[in-house]
């Protein structure tokens, strides 16, 4: 059996979770780390809340990185240590070239917006 592709997954909202869950079922893929947005205050008590992607990643025992600055050399060095073959990006921030070009196979961005009517990285369910 061939060696599975080492994948770093990047995403934050609920919309990105099904793609992460699917990657975790593929024998030809090994998700080695997850990059997601920092925890944000939410609710009446403004308690810090983990993103949907972070919650899913932790449920599967995956390492999670939550950089505030994707251009930070310390973050990029840590990301490089995962030696990803491919990055899969769903509903995440714009990546600097140093990040999207890091894996040997590059990065794939999954984008669901139906332009021009619905803009943004993740489709809205509202009006």
N, CA, C and O atoms as a printed pandas DataFrame, in Angstrom:
     atom_number atom_name residue_name chain_id  residue_number  x_coord  y_coord  z_coord
0              1         N          UNK        A               1    0.842   -1.183    0.000
1              2        CA          UNK        A               1    0.000    0.000    0.000
2              3         C          UNK        A               1    0.889    1.250    0.000
3              4         O          UNK        A               1    1.863    1.311    0.750
4              5         N          UNK        A               2    0.564    2.246   -0.834
5              6        CA          UNK        A               2    1.375    3.462   -0.886
6              7         C          UNK        A               2    1.282    4.246    0.431
7              8         O          UNK        A               2    0.321    4.113    1.190
8              9         N          UNK        A               3    2.293    5.049    0.671
9             10        CA          UNK        A               3    2.318    5.910    1.853
10            11         C          UNK        A               3    1.245    6.984    1.686
11            12         O          UNK        A               3    1.162    7.605    0.626
12            13         N          UNK        A               4    0.416    7.218    2.720
13            14        CA          UNK        A               4   -0.630    8.236    2.587
14            15         C          UNK        A               4   -0.052    9.653    2.462
15            16         O          UNK        A               4    1.022    9.952    2.985
16            17         N          UNK        A               5   -0.786   10.506    1.762
17            18        CA          UNK        A               5   -0.418   11.919    1.655
18            19         C          UNK        A               5   -0.529   12.561    3.022
19            20         O          UNK        A               5   -1.522   12.379    3.726
20            21         N          UNK        A               6    0.487   13.306    3.392
21            22        CA          UNK        A               6    0.449   14.073    4.645
22            23         C          UNK        A               6   -0.277   15.384    4.355
23            24         O          UNK        A               6    0.161   16.171    3.516
24            25         N          UNK        A               7   -1.382   15.611    5.050
25            26        CA          UNK        A               7   -2.231   16.768    4.774
26            27         C          UNK        A               7   -2.346   17.659    6.004
27            28         O          UNK        A               7   -2.568   17.181    7.117
28            29         N          UNK        A               8   -2.192   18.964    5.785
29            30        CA          UNK        A               8   -2.539   19.965    6.785
30            31         C          UNK        A               8   -3.869   20.548    6.343
31            32         O          UNK        A               8   -4.016   20.987    5.202
32            33         N          UNK        A               9   -4.835   20.551    7.248
33            34        CA          UNK        A               9   -6.168   21.085    6.953
34            35         C          UNK        A               9   -6.291   22.466    7.578
35            36         O          UNK        A               9   -5.887   22.676    8.722
36            37         N          UNK        A              10   -6.852   23.411    6.821
37            38        CA          UNK        A              10   -7.071   24.775    7.312
38            39         C          UNK        A              10   -8.528   25.148    7.135
39            40         O          UNK        A              10   -9.064   25.066    6.030
40            41         N          UNK        A              11   -9.174   25.559    8.218
41            42        CA          UNK        A              11  -10.566   25.975    8.164
42            43         C          UNK        A              11  -11.020   26.424    9.536
43            44         O          UNK        A              11  -10.337   26.189   10.532
44            45         N          UNK        A              12  -12.183   27.077    9.588
45            46        CA          UNK        A              12  -12.684   27.563   10.873
46            47         C          UNK        A              12  -14.156   27.254   11.112
47            48         O          UNK        A              12  -14.462   26.661   12.147
48            49         N          UNK        A              13  -15.098   27.612   10.227
49            50        CA          UNK        A              13  -16.517   27.479   10.573
50            51         C          UNK        A              13  -17.071   26.068   10.396
51            52         O          UNK        A              13  -16.390   25.168    9.903
52            53         N          UNK        A              14  -18.328   25.902   10.812
53            54        CA          UNK        A              14  -19.052   24.629   10.669
54            55         C          UNK        A              14  -18.967   24.089    9.250
55            56         O          UNK        A              14  -18.835   22.882    9.046
56            57         N          UNK        A              15  -19.043   24.974    8.280
57            58        CA          UNK        A              15  -19.027   24.593    6.873
58            59         C          UNK        A              15  -17.798   23.765    6.508
59            60         O          UNK        A              15  -17.868   22.932    5.604
60            61         N          UNK        A              16  -16.678   23.977    7.194
61            62        CA          UNK        A              16  -15.419   23.286    6.865
62            63         C          UNK        A              16  -15.331   21.893    7.484
63            64         O          UNK        A              16  -14.545   21.067    7.019
64            65         N          UNK        A              17  -16.116   21.616    8.517
65            66        CA          UNK        A              17  -15.999   20.351    9.249
66            67         C          UNK        A              17  -16.254   19.113    8.379
67            68         O          UNK        A              17  -15.486   18.157    8.482
68            69         N          UNK        A              18  -17.295   19.077    7.525
69            70        CA          UNK        A              18  -17.499   17.866    6.714
70            71         C          UNK        A              18  -16.299   17.503    5.830
71            72         O          UNK        A              18  -16.030   16.321    5.615
72            73         N          UNK        A              19  -15.590   18.487    5.325
73            74        CA          UNK        A              19  -14.410   18.189    4.506
74            75         C          UNK        A              19  -13.322   17.560    5.372
75            76         O          UNK        A              19  -12.693   16.583    4.965
76            77         N          UNK        A              20  -13.097   18.114    6.563
77            78        CA          UNK        A              20  -12.119   17.523    7.478
78            79         C          UNK        A              20  -12.515   16.090    7.821
79            80         O          UNK        A              20  -11.680   15.187    7.782
80            81         N          UNK        A              21  -13.771   15.884    8.152
81            82        CA          UNK        A              21  -14.245   14.543    8.523
82            83         C          UNK        A              21  -14.055   13.560    7.355
83            84         O          UNK        A              21  -13.696   12.404    7.572
84            85         N          UNK        A              22  -14.293   14.013    6.134
85            86        CA          UNK        A              22  -14.112   13.147    4.964
86            87         C          UNK        A              22  -12.642   12.788    4.775
87            88         O          UNK        A              22  -12.314   11.630    4.513
88            89         N          UNK        A              23  -11.758   13.771    4.906
89            90        CA          UNK        A              23  -10.324   13.497    4.764
90            91         C          UNK        A              23   -9.864   12.445    5.776
91            92         O          UNK        A              23   -8.998   11.624    5.474
92            93         N          UNK        A              24  -10.440   12.475    6.963
93            94        CA          UNK        A              24  -10.045   11.539    8.011
94            95         C          UNK        A              24  -10.459   10.100    7.701
95            96         O          UNK        A              24   -9.944    9.164    8.313
96            97         N          UNK        A              25  -11.381    9.916    6.760
97            98        CA          UNK        A              25  -11.822    8.558    6.403
98            99         C          UNK        A              25  -11.044    7.959    5.242
99           100         O          UNK        A              25  -11.176    6.769    4.957
100          101         N          UNK        A              26  -10.236    8.766    4.571
101          102        CA          UNK        A              26   -9.533    8.305    3.375
102          103         C          UNK        A              26   -8.236    7.587    3.728
103          104         O          UNK        A              26   -7.373    8.169    4.386
104          105         N          UNK        A              27   -8.083    6.341    3.305
105          106        CA          UNK        A              27   -6.842    5.625    3.621
106          107         C          UNK        A              27   -5.617    6.224    2.933
107          108         O          UNK        A              27   -4.490    6.033    3.391
108          109         N          UNK        A              28   -5.835    6.947    1.836
109          110        CA          UNK        A              28   -4.702    7.541    1.122
110          111         C          UNK        A              28   -4.321    8.919    1.651
111          112         O          UNK        A              28   -3.452    9.583    1.087
112          113         N          UNK        A              29   -4.971    9.354    2.741
113          114        CA          UNK        A              29   -4.688   10.660    3.336
114          115         C          UNK        A              29   -4.433   10.512    4.833
115          116         O          UNK        A              29   -5.062    9.699    5.510
116          117         N          UNK        A              30   -3.495   11.317    5.331
117          118        CA          UNK        A              30   -3.226   11.371    6.761
118          119         C          UNK        A              30   -3.207   12.842    7.152
119          120         O          UNK        A              30   -2.284   13.574    6.795
120          121         N          UNK        A              31   -4.230   13.271    7.886
121          122        CA          UNK        A              31   -4.262   14.657    8.363
122          123         C          UNK        A              31   -3.281   14.749    9.531
123          124         O          UNK        A              31   -3.477   14.117   10.569
124          125         N          UNK        A              32   -2.224   15.543    9.350
125          126        CA          UNK        A              32   -1.166   15.618   10.353
126          127         C          UNK        A              32   -1.305   16.821   11.278
127          128         O          UNK        A              32   -0.703   16.850   12.352
128          129         N          UNK        A              33   -2.099   17.820   10.869
129          130        CA          UNK        A              33   -2.327   19.000   11.709
130          131         C          UNK        A              33   -3.507   19.774   11.156
131          132         O          UNK        A              33   -3.874   19.639    9.988
132          133         N          UNK        A              34   -4.094   20.588   12.022
133          134        CA          UNK        A              34   -5.213   21.448   11.653
134          135         C          UNK        A              34   -4.873   22.873   12.059
135          136         O          UNK        A              34   -4.428   23.125   13.179
136          137         N          UNK        A              35   -5.089   23.801   11.132
137          138        CA          UNK        A              35   -4.892   25.227   11.393
138          139         C          UNK        A              35   -6.265   25.870   11.396
139          140         O          UNK        A              35   -7.041   25.686   10.458
140          141         N          UNK        A              36   -6.570   26.619   12.435
141          142        CA          UNK        A              36   -7.872   27.271   12.544
142          143         C          UNK        A              36   -7.701   28.624   13.219
143          144         O          UNK        A              36   -6.635   28.939   13.747
144          145         N          UNK        A              37   -8.757   29.412   13.195
145          146        CA          UNK        A              37   -8.699   30.728   13.817
146          147         C          UNK        A              37   -8.619   30.639   15.330
147          148         O          UNK        A              37   -9.009   29.632   15.922
148          149         N          UNK        A              38   -8.111   31.701   15.957
149          150        CA          UNK        A              38   -8.048   31.737   17.415
150          151         C          UNK        A              38   -9.453   31.652   18.031
151          152         O          UNK        A              38  -10.440   32.048   17.411
152          153         N          UNK        A              39   -9.521   31.129   19.258
153          154        CA          UNK        A              39  -10.789   31.097   19.977
154          155         C          UNK        A              39  -11.315   32.523   20.100
155          156         O          UNK        A              39  -10.548   33.468   20.283
156          157         N          UNK        A              40  -12.654   32.666   19.994
157          158        CA          UNK        A              40  -13.289   33.988   20.009
158          159         C          UNK        A              40  -14.326   34.078   21.128
159          160         O          UNK        A              40  -14.944   33.078   21.493
160          161         N          UNK        A              41  -14.510   35.298   21.675
161          162        CA          UNK        A              41  -15.569   35.467   22.667
162          163         C          UNK        A              41  -16.938   35.267   22.015
163          164         O          UNK        A              41  -17.179   35.732   20.901
164          165         N          UNK        A              42  -17.826   34.572   22.718
165          166        CA          UNK        A              42  -19.171   34.321   22.179
166          167         C          UNK        A              42  -20.165   34.233   23.333
167          168         O          UNK        A              42  -19.795   33.965   24.477
168          169         N          UNK        A              43  -21.423   34.462   23.006
169          170        CA          UNK        A              43  -22.493   34.338   23.991
170          171         C          UNK        A              43  -22.548   35.520   24.937
171          172         O          UNK        A              43  -21.752   36.454   24.847
172          173         N          UNK        A              44  -23.504   35.457   25.840
173          174        CA          UNK        A              44  -23.728   36.564   26.779
174          175         C          UNK        A              44  -22.543   36.790   27.704
175          176         O          UNK        A              44  -22.209   37.932   28.020
176          177         N          UNK        A              45  -21.913   35.719   28.134
177          178        CA          UNK        A              45  -20.777   35.852   29.035
178          179         C          UNK        A              45  -19.471   36.150   28.325
179          180         O          UNK        A              45  -18.433   36.325   28.963
180          181         N          UNK        A              46  -19.525   36.208   27.008
181          182        CA          UNK        A              46  -18.349   36.480   26.168
182          183         C          UNK        A              46  -17.197   35.525   26.503
183          184         O          UNK        A              46  -16.029   35.912   26.513
184          185         N          UNK        A              47  -17.564   34.262   26.780
185          186        CA          UNK        A              47  -16.569   33.227   27.036
186          187         C          UNK        A              47  -15.862   32.877   25.723
187          188         O          UNK        A              47  -16.471   32.907   24.654
188          189         N          UNK        A              48  -14.587   32.550   25.817
189          190        CA          UNK        A              48  -13.868   32.131   24.618
190          191         C          UNK        A              48  -14.445   30.811   24.129
191          192         O          UNK        A              48  -14.656   29.880   24.905
192          193         N          UNK        A              49  -14.695   30.752   22.828
193          194        CA          UNK        A              49  -15.258   29.552   22.230
194          195         C          UNK        A              49  -14.370   29.078   21.085
195          196         O          UNK        A              49  -13.948   29.863   20.237
196          197         N          UNK        A              50  -14.097   27.780   21.081
197          198        CA          UNK        A              50  -13.300   27.173   20.009
198          199         C          UNK        A              50  -14.128   27.113   18.730
199          200         O          UNK        A              50  -15.352   26.989   18.776
200          201         N          UNK        A              51  -13.447   27.202   17.589
201          202        CA          UNK        A              51  -14.134   27.082   16.304
202          203         C          UNK        A              51  -14.658   25.660   16.134
203          204         O          UNK        A              51  -14.218   24.736   16.817
204          205         N          UNK        A              52  -15.592   25.503   15.223
205          206        CA          UNK        A              52  -16.143   24.176   14.923
206          207         C          UNK        A              52  -15.046   23.234   14.438
207          208         O          UNK        A              52  -15.049   22.050   14.774
208          209         N          UNK        A              53  -14.115   23.752   13.655
209          210        CA          UNK        A              53  -13.017   22.931   13.143
210          211         C          UNK        A              53  -12.093   22.506   14.283
211          212         O          UNK        A              53  -11.641   21.362   14.314
212          213         N          UNK        A              54  -11.810   23.405   15.209
213          214        CA          UNK        A              54  -10.960   23.037   16.341
214          215         C          UNK        A              54  -11.628   21.943   17.166
215          216         O          UNK        A              54  -10.974   20.983   17.574
216          217         N          UNK        A              55  -12.920   22.084   17.411
217          218        CA          UNK        A              55  -13.634   21.074   18.188
218          219         C          UNK        A              55  -13.553   19.705   17.514
219          220         O          UNK        A              55  -13.318   18.694   18.176
220          221         N          UNK        A              56  -13.748   19.680   16.200
221          222        CA          UNK        A              56  -13.676   18.407   15.461
222          223         C          UNK        A              56  -12.262   17.842   15.492
223          224         O          UNK        A              56  -12.080   16.639   15.681
224          225         N          UNK        A              57  -11.269   18.692   15.309
225          226        CA          UNK        A              57   -9.879   18.235   15.309
226          227         C          UNK        A              57   -9.497   17.640   16.661
227          228         O          UNK        A              57   -8.868   16.584   16.721
228          229         N          UNK        A              58   -9.872   18.308   17.730
229          230        CA          UNK        A              58   -9.545   17.802   19.065
230          231         C          UNK        A              58  -10.271   16.491   19.350
231          232         O          UNK        A              58   -9.728   15.614   20.022
232          233         N          UNK        A              59  -11.496   16.353   18.842
233          234        CA          UNK        A              59  -12.249   15.110   19.024
234          235         C          UNK        A              59  -11.533   13.931   18.359
235          236         O          UNK        A              59  -11.706   12.783   18.768
236          237         N          UNK        A              60  -10.731   14.219   17.334
237          238        CA          UNK        A              60   -9.981   13.173   16.621
238          239         C          UNK        A              60   -8.526   13.106   17.074
239          240         O          UNK        A              60   -7.737   12.347   16.512
240          241         N          UNK        A              61   -8.166   13.892   18.084
241          242        CA          UNK        A              61   -6.805   13.856   18.604
242          243         C          UNK        A              61   -5.757   14.475   17.703
243          244         O          UNK        A              61   -4.581   14.121   17.777
244          245         N          UNK        A              62   -6.180   15.402   16.849
245          246        CA          UNK        A              62   -5.249   16.045   15.914
246          247         C          UNK        A              62   -4.590   17.270   16.546
247          248         O          UNK        A              62   -5.225   17.969   17.335
248          249         N          UNK        A              63   -3.328   17.541   16.212
249          250        CA          UNK        A              63   -2.704   18.778   16.681
250          251         C          UNK        A              63   -3.375   19.984   16.031
251          252         O          UNK        A              63   -3.697   19.961   14.843
252          253         N          UNK        A              64   -3.582   21.038   16.821
253          254        CA          UNK        A              64   -4.259   22.246   16.337
254          255         C          UNK        A              64   -3.343   23.451   16.534
255          256         O          UNK        A              64   -2.809   23.674   17.621
256          257         N          UNK        A              65   -3.173   24.219   15.465
257          258        CA          UNK        A              65   -2.445   25.484   15.530
258          259         C          UNK        A              65   -3.453   26.606   15.316
259          260         O          UNK        A              65   -4.340   26.493   14.470
260          261         N          UNK        A              66   -3.319   27.693   16.083
261          262        CA          UNK        A              66   -4.240   28.823   15.971
262          263         C          UNK        A              66   -3.465   30.134   15.850
263          264         O          UNK        A              66   -3.476   30.950   16.771
264          265         N          UNK        A              67   -2.800   30.336   14.732
265          266        CA          UNK        A              67   -1.980   31.543   14.582
266          267         C          UNK        A              67   -2.841   32.798   14.445
267          268         O          UNK        A              67   -3.931   32.767   13.874
268          269         N          UNK        A              68   -2.323   33.896   14.983
269          270        CA          UNK        A              68   -2.980   35.180   14.757
270          271         C          UNK        A              68   -2.388   35.867   13.533
271          272         O          UNK        A              68   -3.020   36.734   12.928
272          273         N          UNK        A              69   -1.160   35.469   13.171
273          274        CA          UNK        A              69   -0.479   36.074   12.029
274          275         C          UNK        A              69    0.161   34.960   11.204
275          276         O          UNK        A              69    1.101   34.303   11.653
276          277         N          UNK        A              70   -0.355   34.756   10.002
277          278        CA          UNK        A              70    0.165   33.689    9.139
278          279         C          UNK        A              70    1.547   34.001    8.566
279          280         O          UNK        A              70    2.208   33.116    8.022
280          281         N          UNK        A              71    1.983   35.249    8.685
281          282        CA          UNK        A              71    3.315   35.631    8.207
282          283         C          UNK        A              71    4.374   35.507    9.303
283          284         O          UNK        A              71    5.558   35.716    9.038
284          285         N          UNK        A              72    3.975   35.178   10.503
285          286        CA          UNK        A              72    4.889   35.043   11.626
286          287         C          UNK        A              72    5.886   33.917   11.347
287          288         O          UNK        A              72    5.478   32.779   11.118
288          289         N          UNK        A              73    7.198   34.222   11.363
289          290        CA          UNK        A              73    8.204   33.191   11.082
290          291         C          UNK        A              73    8.121   31.990   12.038
291          292         O          UNK        A              73    8.391   30.862   11.627
292          293         N          UNK        A              74    7.755   32.215   13.295
293          294        CA          UNK        A              74    7.636   31.102   14.245
294          295         C          UNK        A              74    6.506   30.162   13.828
295          296         O          UNK        A              74    6.660   28.943   13.897
296          297         N          UNK        A              75    5.363   30.721   13.392
297          298        CA          UNK        A              75    4.257   29.887   12.918
298          299         C          UNK        A              75    4.690   29.119   11.673
299          300         O          UNK        A              75    4.457   27.914   11.579
300          301         N          UNK        A              76    5.318   29.805   10.713
301          302        CA          UNK        A              76    5.729   29.144    9.476
302          303         C          UNK        A              76    6.738   28.030    9.735
303          304         O          UNK        A              76    6.701   26.994    9.072
304          305         N          UNK        A              77    7.632   28.235   10.690
305          306        CA          UNK        A              77    8.604   27.186   11.030
306          307         C          UNK        A              77    7.886   25.980   11.635
307          308         O          UNK        A              77    8.215   24.836   11.323
308          309         N          UNK        A              78    6.901   26.240   12.505
309          310        CA          UNK        A              78    6.144   25.139   13.102
310          311         C          UNK        A              78    5.352   24.387   12.031
311          312         O          UNK        A              78    5.314   23.157   12.039
312          313         N          UNK        A              79    4.727   25.111   11.124
313          314        CA          UNK        A              79    3.967   24.492   10.037
314          315         C          UNK        A              79    4.883   23.629    9.164
315          316         O          UNK        A              79    4.506   22.529    8.760
316          317         N          UNK        A              80    6.056   24.119    8.882
317          318        CA          UNK        A              80    7.009   23.389    8.034
318          319         C          UNK        A              80    7.403   22.049    8.661
319          320         O          UNK        A              80    7.652   21.077    7.949
320          321         N          UNK        A              81    7.459   22.001    9.989
321          322        CA          UNK        A              81    7.841   20.761   10.682
322          323         C          UNK        A              81    6.843   19.620   10.445
323          324         O          UNK        A              81    7.189   18.453   10.632
324          325         N          UNK        A              82    5.622   19.942   10.039
325          326        CA          UNK        A              82    4.653   18.884    9.756
326          327         C          UNK        A              82    4.905   18.214    8.411
327          328         O          UNK        A              82    4.306   17.181    8.112
328          329         N          UNK        A              83    5.778   18.787    7.603
329          330        CA          UNK        A              83    6.195   18.198    6.320
330          331         C          UNK        A              83    5.000   17.728    5.493
331          332         O          UNK        A              83    4.967   16.591    5.021
332          333         N          UNK        A              84    4.029   18.608    5.326
333          334        CA          UNK        A              84    2.825   18.266    4.558
334          335         C          UNK        A              84    3.151   18.111    3.088
335          336         O          UNK        A              84    3.984   18.829    2.535
336          337         N          UNK        A              85    2.468   17.148    2.463
337          338        CA          UNK        A              85    2.521   17.007    1.009
338          339         C          UNK        A              85    1.519   17.956    0.356
339          340         O          UNK        A              85    1.715   18.408   -0.773
340          341         N          UNK        A              86    0.440   18.250    1.087
341          342        CA          UNK        A              86   -0.687   19.020    0.544
342          343         C          UNK        A              86   -1.386   19.741    1.684
343          344         O          UNK        A              86   -1.461   19.230    2.801
344          345         N          UNK        A              87   -1.895   20.931    1.394
345          346        CA          UNK        A              87   -2.755   21.640    2.341
346          347         C          UNK        A              87   -4.133   21.740    1.716
347          348         O          UNK        A              87   -4.263   22.067    0.536
348          349         N          UNK        A              88   -5.159   21.460    2.503
349          350        CA          UNK        A              88   -6.543   21.601    2.070
350          351         C          UNK        A              88   -7.137   22.747    2.881
351          352         O          UNK        A              88   -7.130   22.725    4.112
352          353         N          UNK        A              89   -7.653   23.754    2.165
353          354        CA          UNK        A              89   -8.137   24.980    2.789
354          355         C          UNK        A              89   -9.635   25.122    2.504
355          356         O          UNK        A              89  -10.061   25.092    1.350
356          357         N          UNK        A              90  -10.427   25.278    3.569
357          358        CA          UNK        A              90  -11.879   25.455    3.430
358          359         C          UNK        A              90  -12.305   26.588    4.353
359          360         O          UNK        A              90  -12.131   26.496    5.568
360          361         N          UNK        A              91  -12.859   27.653    3.790
361          362        CA          UNK        A              91  -13.401   28.762    4.574
362          363         C          UNK        A              91  -12.378   29.259    5.597
363          364         O          UNK        A              91  -12.647   29.293    6.797
364          365         N          UNK        A              92  -11.212   29.639    5.102
365          366        CA          UNK        A              92  -10.159   30.147    5.966
366          367         C          UNK        A              92   -9.684   31.474    5.411
367          368         O          UNK        A              92  -10.245   31.979    4.439
368          369         N          UNK        A              93   -8.675   32.032    6.007
369          370        CA          UNK        A              93   -8.144   33.329    5.588
370          371         C          UNK        A              93   -7.327   33.217    4.308
371          372         O          UNK        A              93   -6.995   32.123    3.850
372          373         N          UNK        A              94   -7.016   34.377    3.746
373          374        CA          UNK        A              94   -6.114   34.428    2.599
374          375         C          UNK        A              94   -4.717   34.046    3.085
375          376         O          UNK        A              94   -4.227   34.583    4.078
376          377         N          UNK        A              95   -4.092   33.125    2.383
377          378        CA          UNK        A              95   -2.784   32.630    2.796
378          379         C          UNK        A              95   -1.668   33.406    2.111
379          380         O          UNK        A              95   -1.755   33.684    0.915
380          381         N          UNK        A              96   -0.618   33.760    2.854
381          382        CA          UNK        A              96    0.544   34.352    2.194
382          383         C          UNK        A              96    1.240   33.289    1.338
383          384         O          UNK        A              96    1.117   32.094    1.606
384          385         N          UNK        A              97    1.954   33.721    0.330
385          386        CA          UNK        A              97    2.608   32.776   -0.589
386          387         C          UNK        A              97    3.519   31.799    0.139
387          388         O          UNK        A              97    3.586   30.625   -0.227
388          389         N          UNK        A              98    4.215   32.265    1.158
389          390        CA          UNK        A              98    5.128   31.376    1.895
390          391         C          UNK        A              98    4.377   30.207    2.521
391          392         O          UNK        A              98    4.952   29.137    2.714
392          393         N          UNK        A              99    3.099   30.399    2.842
393          394        CA          UNK        A              99    2.298   29.335    3.455
394          395         C          UNK        A              99    1.681   28.446    2.380
395          396         O          UNK        A              99    1.802   27.224    2.459
396          397         N          UNK        A             100    1.016   29.036    1.367
397          398        CA          UNK        A             100    0.326   28.185    0.386
398          399         C          UNK        A             100    1.281   27.415   -0.517
399          400         O          UNK        A             100    0.905   26.392   -1.090
400          401         N          UNK        A             101    2.502   27.897   -0.648
401          402        CA          UNK        A             101    3.453   27.191   -1.514
402          403         C          UNK        A             101    4.350   26.224   -0.744
403          404         O          UNK        A             101    5.195   25.566   -1.350
404          405         N          UNK        A             102    4.189   26.124    0.562
405          406        CA          UNK        A             102    5.066   25.293    1.387
406          407         C          UNK        A             102    4.996   23.795    1.069
407          408         O          UNK        A             102    6.049   23.177    0.910
408          409         N          UNK        A             103    3.814   23.180    0.968
409          410        CA          UNK        A             103    3.782   21.733    0.690
410          411         C          UNK        A             103    4.267   21.430   -0.729
411          412         O          UNK        A             103    4.123   22.252   -1.634
412          413         N          UNK        A             104    4.842   20.244   -0.909
413          414        CA          UNK        A             104    5.399   19.884   -2.221
414          415         C          UNK        A             104    4.325   19.860   -3.312
415          416         O          UNK        A             104    4.630   20.124   -4.475
416          417         N          UNK        A             105    3.070   19.548   -2.958
417          418        CA          UNK        A             105    1.977   19.537   -3.939
418          419         C          UNK        A             105    1.143   20.819   -3.883
419          420         O          UNK        A             105    0.149   20.937   -4.600
420          421         N          UNK        A             106    1.529   21.764   -3.055
421          422        CA          UNK        A             106    0.824   23.030   -2.956
422          423         C          UNK        A             106   -0.394   22.960   -2.059
423          424         O          UNK        A             106   -0.470   22.127   -1.155
424          425         N          UNK        A             107   -1.347   23.845   -2.319
425          426        CA          UNK        A             107   -2.559   23.958   -1.505
426          427         C          UNK        A             107   -3.784   23.945   -2.397
427          428         O          UNK        A             107   -3.757   24.456   -3.517
428          429         N          UNK        A             108   -4.860   23.356   -1.892
429          430        CA          UNK        A             108   -6.135   23.319   -2.595
430          431         C          UNK        A             108   -7.140   24.101   -1.765
431          432         O          UNK        A             108   -7.310   23.838   -0.575
432          433         N          UNK        A             109   -7.806   25.061   -2.394
433          434        CA          UNK        A             109   -8.809   25.862   -1.705
434          435         C          UNK        A             109  -10.192   25.421   -2.169
435          436         O          UNK        A             109  -10.514   25.503   -3.355
436          437         N          UNK        A             110  -11.001   24.956   -1.230
437          438        CA          UNK        A             110  -12.384   24.574   -1.540
438          439         C          UNK        A             110  -13.258   25.761   -1.176
439          440         O          UNK        A             110  -13.295   26.190   -0.023
440          441         N          UNK        A             111  -13.961   26.285   -2.170
441          442        CA          UNK        A             111  -14.747   27.512   -1.992
442          443         C          UNK        A             111  -16.160   27.270   -2.487
443          444         O          UNK        A             111  -16.353   26.816   -3.615
444          445         N          UNK        A             112  -17.149   27.567   -1.657
445          446        CA          UNK        A             112  -18.523   27.208   -2.000
446          447         C          UNK        A             112  -19.400   28.362   -2.449
447          448         O          UNK        A             112  -20.566   28.145   -2.778
448          449         N          UNK        A             113  -18.888   29.558   -2.474
449          450        CA          UNK        A             113  -19.735   30.689   -2.821
450          451         C          UNK        A             113  -20.195   30.620   -4.270
451          452         O          UNK        A             113  -19.427   30.266   -5.164
452          453         N          UNK        A             114  -21.439   30.958   -4.484
453          454        CA          UNK        A             114  -22.000   31.052   -5.832
454          455         C          UNK        A             114  -21.982   32.524   -6.221
455          456         O          UNK        A             114  -22.930   33.266   -5.964
456          457         N          UNK        A             115  -20.888   32.924   -6.841
457          458        CA          UNK        A             115  -20.745   34.333   -7.202
458          459         C          UNK        A             115  -21.582   34.649   -8.418
459          460         O          UNK        A             115  -21.762   33.769   -9.259
460          461         N          UNK        A             116  -22.097   35.837   -8.562
461          462        CA          UNK        A             116  -21.859   36.996   -7.699
462          463         C          UNK        A             116  -22.881   37.131   -6.570
463          464         O          UNK        A             116  -22.744   38.041   -5.753
464          465         N          UNK        A             117  -23.896   36.274   -6.485
465          466        CA          UNK        A             117  -24.946   36.473   -5.495
466          467         C          UNK        A             117  -24.489   36.297   -4.056
467          468         O          UNK        A             117  -24.867   37.090   -3.194
468          469         N          UNK        A             118  -23.696   35.290   -3.780
469          470        CA          UNK        A             118  -23.304   34.977   -2.410
470          471         C          UNK        A             118  -21.796   35.091   -2.293
471          472         O          UNK        A             118  -21.057   34.309   -2.892
472          473         N          UNK        A             119  -21.354   36.043   -1.539
473          474        CA          UNK        A             119  -19.919   36.290   -1.408
474          475         C          UNK        A             119  -19.400   35.775   -0.074
475          476         O          UNK        A             119  -20.152   35.675    0.895
476          477         N          UNK        A             120  -18.134   35.453   -0.027
477          478        CA          UNK        A             120  -17.494   35.030    1.213
478          479         C          UNK        A             120  -17.034   33.594    1.126
479          480         O          UNK        A             120  -17.422   32.855    0.221
480          481         N          UNK        A             121  -16.208   33.209    2.072
481          482        CA          UNK        A             121  -15.597   31.882    2.063
482          483         C          UNK        A             121  -16.574   30.773    2.413
483          484         O          UNK        A             121  -16.416   29.643    1.951
484          485         N          UNK        A             122  -17.581   31.077    3.222
485          486        CA          UNK        A             122  -18.553   30.062    3.633
486          487         C          UNK        A             122  -19.943   30.581    3.284
487          488         O          UNK        A             122  -20.257   31.734    3.579
488          489         N          UNK        A             123  -20.780   29.755    2.662
489          490        CA          UNK        A             123  -22.097   30.222    2.280
490          491         C          UNK        A             123  -22.956   30.544    3.491
491          492         O          UNK        A             123  -22.854   29.898    4.533
492          493         N          UNK        A             124  -23.780   31.527    3.339
493          494        CA          UNK        A             124  -24.683   31.933    4.417
494          495         C          UNK        A             124  -26.022   31.230    4.257
495          496         O          UNK        A             124  -26.477   30.975    3.143
496          497         N          UNK        A             125  -26.636   30.926    5.375
497          498        CA          UNK        A             125  -27.969   30.319    5.313
498          499         C          UNK        A             125  -29.050   31.375    5.463
499          500         O          UNK        A             125  -30.236   31.071    5.342
500          501         N          UNK        A             126  -28.657   32.595    5.722
501          502        CA          UNK        A             126  -29.628   33.683    5.913
502          503         C          UNK        A             126  -30.038   34.325    4.598
503          504         O          UNK        A             126  -29.577   33.914    3.534
504          505         N          UNK        A             127  -30.918   35.348    4.668
505          506        CA          UNK        A             127  -31.388   36.032    3.455
506          507         C          UNK        A             127  -30.320   36.802    2.743
507          508         O          UNK        A             127  -30.588   37.420    1.712
